[in-house]
Amino acid sequence: MVAQTIAQSSSIDPQLKVHLTQLHQRVADLAQAVPPEEAEAASKALEDLSTEAAKPESTRVKLRMFASNLASIAATTSTAGIPVSTLSRR
């Protein structure tokens, strides 16, 4: 559902949409490789980031904060989180 919001939002920069779409795929991959509680934490962090990105009044500072949270969660998930961690720092 959040992925649809991103795709339909006109307030999200096109380059950011690409990164968010990639992050959604990487988090889905991550969720298959980690325990459920870690998968849930990563999914929630991505949902928060995506929801913030879809807001017209969103700022880079807020987006970086949410992306940093996602990267931190991904970094604790061993090698499965590396693609997420790398993309969320862009």
C-alpha positions in Angstrom: 0.0 0.0 0.0 2.8 2.4 0.8 4.5 1.6 -2.5 1.3 2.6 -4.3 1.3 5.9 -2.4 4.9 6.6 -3.5 4.1 5.7 -7.2 1.0 8.0 -7.2 2.5 10.9 -5.3 3.3 14.0 -7.3 5.1 15.6 -4.5 8.0 13.1 -4.4 11.1 13.9 -6.5 11.4 11.4 -9.3 14.9 10.3 -8.2 13.7 9.8 -4.7 10.9 7.6 -6.0 13.5 5.4 -7.7 15.4 5.1 -4.5 12.3 4.3 -2.4 11.2 1.7 -5.0 14.6 0.0 -4.7 14.5 0.2 -0.9 11.1 -1.5 -0.9 12.5 -4.4 -2.9 15.6 -4.7 -0.7 13.5 -4.6 2.5 11.2 -7.3 1.0 14.3 -9.4 0.3 15.7 -8.6 3.8 12.4 -9.7 5.4 12.8 -13.2 3.9 16.3 -13.6 5.4 15.9 -12.3 9.0 13.9 -13.2 12.1 10.3 -11.8 12.1 11.0 -9.0 14.6 13.8 -7.7 12.6 11.8 -7.9 9.4 8.9 -6.0 11.1 11.3 -3.3 12.4 12.8 -2.8 8.9 9.4 -2.7 7.3 8.1 -0.2 9.8 11.1 2.1 9.3 10.6 1.9 5.5 6.9 2.7 5.9 7.8 5.7 8.1 10.3 6.9 5.5 7.9 6.4 2.6 5.0 8.1 4.4 7.2 11.1 5.2 8.5 11.3 1.6 4.9 11.4 0.3 4.1 14.5 2.4 4.3 17.8 0.5 5.8 19.5 3.5 8.5 16.9 4.0 12.1 18.1 4.5 15.5 16.6 3.7 16.3 16.6 7.4 13.3 14.5 8.2 13.9 12.2 5.3 17.5 11.7 6.4 16.4 11.0 9.9 14.0 8.2 8.7 16.6 6.9 6.3 19.2 6.8 9.0 16.9 4.8 11.2 16.3 2.3 8.4 20.0 2.0 7.8 20.7 1.4 11.5 18.1 -1.4 11.6 19.5 -2.9 8.4 23.1 -2.8 9.7 22.1 -4.9 12.6 20.8 -7.7 10.4 24.1 -9.1 9.3 24.9 -9.3 5.6 21.2 -9.5 4.6 20.9 -5.8 5.5 23.8 -4.5 3.4 21.8 -3.6 0.3 19.2 -1.8 2.4 21.8 0.0 4.4 23.7 1.1 1.3 20.6 2.4 -0.5 19.2 4.1 2.5 22.3 6.3 2.9 21.9 7.8 -0.6 
